[in-house]
Amino acid sequence: MTGPAYAVLAGSIRARILSGELVPGERLPNEQELSAEFGVGRSTVREALRSLASQDLIQTTRGVSGGSFVSVPTAAHLSAHLETGVALMAAAERVTVGQLMSLRHLLEVPAAGEAAKHRTDEQLDDLRRAEFDPSVDSGDATYAANQDFHLVLLRATGNPLLEVITAPLFRVLATRFGRDHAPDGFWACVADDHAELHDLVAARDADGAVTAMRRHLDHLTGAYQQMDRLSRG
C-alpha cells in the first residue's frame, strides 16, 4: 500500500477491523504501542486514528479508562450511511426512479413471503398500527405510516440486513421524487394494498403475500415515475 504514512497505517488497522482480527468494542493499542509497531511518529498515529474515526470505524474516549475502541455497528447507523450515498446518486441523476424501484422489487417481494412465514403476533400488531385511513390522514403522516409498514414487514423476516439495505431506498424516494405530487387516488390505493398485505401475512400465506407485494410495488413504481415527471416540471 502506498500513500501518506497515516493513510498506510489507517489502512492496516482498517484491514484488521474488517477481517475480524479486531472485534467490535475491542480497545486498540495506544499511540505509543502503535508508533512502535509500525515505526511511525505519534503524530502519524493520531492522524490515522482521526481518519478511522471519520469513517466511523473507531470511537475515541478520554480519561483514565479512555482510548480508541472498534465501533459497534448498528442497523440504523449502517442504513444512514447507505442512504447518504443513494441520495447523492439520485441528486446527481446517476440512478433513476425505475432503478430504485427495481431494487425494491428484488428485495421486498421475496421478503413479503418470508415475513408471512416468520412474523410474530407482536409484529402483526405493529403492521396493523402502521396502516392509515387516507380519508383522515394526509401529508407527512401518510408517508411515515407507509414507511413504517414496510419496515415492519422487513423486520418480520428475521434478517436485519434487509432493513439496512432497503430502508434507505424508500426514504430517498419519499424525499427526492416529488412527495407533494401524489396522483389522485394514490394513498387510497396504498392503504388498500397494505390492508391486503396485512391479511395475507396474518394468514401466513407466503405465496399470496409475494403476489400482493409485487402488485403493490408495481402501483408505487408508476406513481413515483409520475411524481418525478411532475417535480421536474
N, C-alpha and C positions, 0 to 999 in steps of 0.2 A: 504494500500500500504506500502510495506517495502522497505528498502534500505537506501542509504545515504540521509541525510536531504535535500540536494539540489535537489536530484532526486525526492523525495516526493513532494517538493514544485513545481518543474518544472512540474510534472505530474498533480498536481492540477490546475495549470494555463493552461496547455495544454488542460485539460478537459473542462475548461471554454471557451477556444477559439473554440474547435471543436463543442461544444454544441450550440454556437452562443451567449452565455452569454456575451462574449467579442467579439465585431464585428470588422471586418477589418477596420483599421485606428484608432481604439479607443486607447486612451492612458491608459497604465497600471498604477496602484497606484505606487508611488515612493518607493524607497528602504526602507525608514523609515516606511511607511504605511504597506508594505508587511511584514516587520520584525515584526511589532506589531500584525498584523492579524494572522500570522502563528506561532508566538512565536519562531522565529529563529534569529540568528545573521545576520548582514548586509552582512557579507562575504558569508554566505549561500545563501542569496538572489541574490548576484552578480553572484555566480556560477550557480544558477538556471536560471538566465536571459541569461548567456552565453550559457547554454545548449539549451534553447529555440531558441536563435539566430542561433545556429549551425544547427537547424532543419528548419530554415527559417520561424519560426512561429511568430517571432517578429523582429523589427528593432529598433536599439537604436541610437539616435542622441544626440549631445552635445549642450550646450548653454542654454540661458535663457528659450527658448521655447522647449528645448530638453526633452528627456525621452525615454521610451520604448513604442512602438506602435505595435499593432497587424498588421502583414503583410497583404497587399492587394494582393491576388493571381492573377496571370496572366496565360493564357493558355501556353505561351512559357515556363514559369518557371516550371509549373507542368509537362509539357511534357519532359523537360530536366531531371528532377528527374527520371521519369519513364524510359527514355532512358538509363540512367546510370545503373539502376537495370537490365533492359533487356540485355544490353550489357555484364554485368558481368555474367549473367546466360548463355549467349551464349558462352562467353570465357571459362567458366568452364564446357561447354558441358552439362549443365543442361536443355537446350532447343535446339531443332533441327530446321533445316530449315523448315521441314514439319509442325512442330507445330506452328512456327511463321506464315507461310502462311495459315495454317488452321484458325488461329485467324483473319488474314486479310480477309479471305472469310466470316467469320461470321459477320464482321463489315462492310466491303466495298461493298459487294454485295447488301444488302438492302439499304445501303447509296446511291448507284448509282440511285436507284429508287426514293429516297427522293430528291436527287439533281435535277432530271428531273422535279419533281413536283414543287419545290420551288426556283429554280435558278432565279437569276436576269439577266437582259441583260448585266450588268457590269461583272458578274461572267462568263457569256458565253464568253465575250470578253477575260477575263483572261484565260479561258480554251484554246481559240484559240492561245493566245500568248505563252502558255506553250507547244504547240505542237512543234515538231522539225523535221528536214529533216535528216535522217540517212546518206544520201549521202554527206552531208555537215558538220553536227555537229558530234562531237565524244568526247570520254573521259568524263571529268567532266561535260561538257556542257549537254550531254545527260542524265547523272544521275540527274543533277539539274532540267532539264526540266521534267523528269519523275516524280520526287518527287513533283514539283510544280503542275503538272497536277492533281495528286491525292489529294494534299492539297486543291486545288480549289474545287474539287468535294465534299470533306468533308465539307468545309465551306458553300457550296451551300445548304446543308441540313438544315442549320439554327441551328444545335446543336453543340455548341463549344466543348462539351466533346468528340465527335468523333475524332476531330483533336488531342486533348490532348492524347487520348489513342492509336490512330492508327499511327500517325506520327512517334513515336519512333520505331515502328516495321520496317518501310521501311528504316529508317536511319541506323538501326542496320544491316539489310540485306545488304544494299549497302556498308557498311564499313567493315563488318565482313566476308561476304561469297563471296570472290573471285571476286571482281568487275573488275579485269583485265583479267578474263577468260570467258567473254561472248561468247556463242557459235555463230557460223556463222548464220547470218540472224536474230539474237535476236533483234537488235534495229529496223530493218525494221518491224518485227512483232509487236513490241511495238508501233511504230509510226502508223501502220495501225489500231491497236486496239484503240489507242487514238482518231484517226480521226473518227472511227465509234462511239465511245462513245460521242464525241462532237456532232455529228449529231443527235444522239438519245436524248441527253439532250436538244439540241436546239429545237427538235420537241416535247419536253415534253412527250416522250414515256417512261414511267416509267418501264413497263414490258420489253421493248427492252433493256433498259439500264441495268436492273438487269441481263438479259441473257448475254449481252455483257461483263459486268464486271466479271461475273463468268467465262466466257471463257478466258478473259484476264488474270485473276489470275491463271487459270489452266496453261496457257502458262508460266507465271512467275514462278510458282512452279517448273515445270520441268527444266526450265533454271537455277534457283537458286540451285537446287539439283545437277545439273551437274557441276555448278561452284564450289560448295562446295567440290565435289569429286576431281576436278582438283586442288583446292587450297591445299588439303591435300596431293597431290602428290602420 
